[in-house]
Amino acid sequence: MKLLHSTALALLLGTGAAFASNTDITVGMVLEPPNLDPTGGAAAAIDEVVYANVFEGLTRFASDGAVVPGLAASWDISEDGLTYTFHLREGVTFHDGSDFTAEDAVFSLDRARAEDSTNAQPALFAGIESVEAADDTTLVVTLSDPNGSFLFNMAWGDAVMVAPESADSLETNPIGTGPFAFSEWVQGDRVELTRYADYWGEAPALEAATFRFISDPNAAFAAMMAGDVDAFPNFPAPETLGQFEADPRFNVIVGSTEGETILSTNNQAEYLSDIRVRQAIAHAINRQDIIDGAMFGYGTPIGSHFAPHHPDYVDLTGNSPYDPDAARALLAEAGAEGITLRLMLPPPSYARQGGQIVAAQLRDVGLDIEITNLEWAQWLEQVFRGHDYDLTIVSHTEPMDIGIYAREDYYFQYDNPEFNALMDTLTLTTDPQERSALLQQAQEMIAADYVNGFLFQLAKIGVANADIEGLWENSPTQANDLTDVRWTD
């Protein structure tokens, strides 16, 4: 009823923007986060709400992907590359009014790297040997070996700074140091943030922000048209973009993401442990049909787990061209003709719509595909944690995350000691040219092993009220950073 009422008013006034406060914003999101603790959950939706808004790390990602100072104003690196001395900003407080000091940073990093840590990215902290507070604003981190990615690692949402007093309740009451403080979470509907008056940095233009969760593409379209949502940075209905482009009330913002969209494969499942079956699946996939059918042409084909906009990218799509005859021959050779595979699909439209196309392509080469649609919490529990699946479709939106293929017991269940050794070498390498060569070798290795069906790089397709500026065009990390967002009217 509210939606219909808002639509009628918007038609009368000619614009949904008439209802938007110049200091408030309502942002649409497809998925609701399972909790609000970025240091204790793998879901991208967590960071989409809290990264740079509620929580901050020692470093952070800028809109162009650069790693820039965060709560650390600067740092010194020892000649041997083992010791990082961070000079923390003064006058920083948490949203409960307590001071942020180097002791909180020690707690945050020790908590993340502890044996019983629930952090979803333990590899970010694996090389830390010790963390010490030299004084209130000086943090000394010692590594066991040089790590060319350490400052990059500290910019992830999983590495944000938290306080010991509030760490146990972050899932439902996130308390950080960012420009916005948590106000309310109405589960199933929205999360509300308000501007933090004592923020250490430049105050944001916005006084309040509401993140509304709208999973249905039709409902997302209606909410934007009605003005119930001011911006939808990751819009789930690309087929409607032409209508927004033709409407002067809106801006359509198309950029890139770090989201490698893949047909994730359980490498230890029956039949799928055979590289010939995985190769057959790769040859059965027509990437462009999936991009056109599920994303309406928005997306870049990929042949490995690496973003095409990165300078070290290698185009390996030729390693797995669409060749259904080759797929049938490989299945026959492996004795896998007519086998049944379970395709588990999470809620995003790229997965649900793309999954139908993938299933048809796999059936065309003789595979029997059983589709199960899962809600996000179910997917995390059954697929990501439980490894109870054969195939699934998901975008991995973490930046530069090819290292996940070396993680023990990761849900792909890929186990290649040679690849693991390559990642160990990459970690110890600081020379840019040598790192580039290693990253290219890593891409080629997982492509040759047909670990997953590599589909496309997810485009960032956003729609926003034309009077809003400061939204990120690209997504170097999974975030809806509101620090520079403002109304221009």
Secondary structure, 3 states (H helix, E strand, C coil): CHHHHHHHHHHHHCCHHHHCCCCEEEEEECCCCCCCCCCCCCCHHHHHHHECCCECCCEEECCCCCEEECCEEEEEECCCCCEEEEEECCCCECCCCCECCHHHHHHHHHHHHCCCCCCCCHHHCCCEEEEEEEECCEEEEEECCCCCCHHHHCCCHHHCCCCCCCHHHCCCCCCCCCCEEEEEEECCCEEEEEECCCCCCCCCCCCEEEEEECCCHHHHHHHHHHCCCCEECCCCCHHHHHHHHCCCCEEEEEEEEEEEEEEEECCCCCCCCCHHHHHHHHHHCCHHHHHHHHHCCCCEECCCCCCCCCCCCCCCHHHCCCCHHHHHHHHHHCCCCCCEEEEEECCCHHHHHHHHHHHHHHHHCCCEEEEEECCHHHHHHHHHHCCCCCEEEEEECCCCCHHHHHCCCCCCCCCCHHHHHHHHHHHHCCCHHHHHHHHHHHHHHHHHCCCCEEEEEEEEEEEEECCEECCCCCECCCCCCCCCCEECC
